[in-house]
């Protein structure tokens, strides 16, 4: 264990040449980030989770009821022992051959059986009230942490001149506001990793779990080797569009369609402009070029920049798919079905569609409804989103 610790905390990997961990030990005159500081994120994450439960019960739920959002879930399928047995034995919808057999056995129309399976799949899904409360909590936190970050960074010299991220590096002292910002972001994403097992289950559960894990890793990595200044810039930039997306989802749940559309357009504009404009020309410029000039590269510098470059690739993919959704909205007036929807469509009108083709009239919030934040993911042209 001692050997592993010595290997993992190798100074030649983590720190620039001629810098040791001993040089960064806290003294009476200076405080630097310490890896042990991050242990506090675990109890704080649990605390955030309980704050969330209280927020959803005493604030979000009354707001939802005021907006006449009911706790009723999707339409329940009528009890049927034969269909229930088939439903529990398969993972997908029954194929055409099995549908025909069930139709003869029950003397039901095939479309009626398909509708039963759709309702049965949906009945265990969460209600709109549950989704509203979850999104309102995310909105509250994202709004708070983004504007806290802006308020803090507004007074920071590296916000106005990114070269200050590297002057005198790594001997850059840690102030309380910076530590608070970091520990709150880290604790929130730890809480998301915990709560993901109790939240609304979505098809991209594993992807989002890995995403939260990667986010926690990047925050931890930048804290340990004291790249905290540039880390605050990265966090603030990625938080910029999160609260807009959650606000759009809330408007959609409350059936304020025009407001939902407006907020979603604002989200798309902020997301694309920040991820394809500000991020490469502000963040990557300083981490790749300004840092090279001022401190020079070393092993963890390479790892950090490779991770940030991979993030830029994802930004480009997500932005492309958001733009494609917007293009379909404006030019074609329709978007494809959301493959990650919390609640599958249960409209009887779908049964009148021929050849199984389903084209939804455009509503930006059909995509926004199923997002999990800025650092989200997009599949088949539909936003399925969260950093």
ZIHUHU-V433933 format. One line per field, one symbol per residue. psi: psi as a letter, one per 30 degrees, with the letter a starting at -180 (. if undefined). burial: b if it has 16 or more other C-alpha atoms within 10 Angstrom, else e. Layout:
BEGIN
psi: ???
burial: ???
END
This chain:
BEGIN
psi: eeeeeeeehkefeellkgkleefgkklffkklkkefeffffeeeeeeeeeeeeeeeefeeeeeeeeghjlgkalkkkkkjeeeeeeefflflkkleeeeeeeeeefhlkeeeeeeeeeeeefffllleeeeeeeeeeeeeeeeeeefeeeeefffkefefjfffffkgkgikkkleeeeeeeeeeeeeeeeeeeffffakklfheeeeeeeeeeeeeeeeefeeghheefeeeeeeeffefefeeeeeeeeeefhieeeeeeeeeeeeeeeeeeefdeeefeeeeefeeeeeeeflllefeeeeeeeeeeeeeeeeeeeeeeeeeeeeeeefglllkjfgkejlkgkfffffklggkjkkkkjefeeffhlhlehalkkhgkkha..
burial: eeeeeeeeeebebbbbeeeeeeebeeeeeebbbbeeebeebbebbbebbeebeebbeeebbebbeeeebeeebbeebeeeeebeeebeeeeeebeeeebbebbeeeeeebeebebbbbbbbbbebbbbbbbbbbbbbbbbbbbebbeebbeebeeeebbeebbbbbeebbbbbbeeebbebbbbbbbbbbbbbeebeeeeebebeeebbebbeebbebbbbbbbbbbbbbbbbbbbbbbbbbbbbbbbbbbbbbeebebbbbbbbebbebbbebbbeebbebbbebbbebbeeebebeebbeebeeebeebbebbeebbebbeebbeebeeeebbbbbbbbbbbebeeeeeeeeeeeeeeebbbbbbbbbbbbbbbbbeebbbbbbb
END
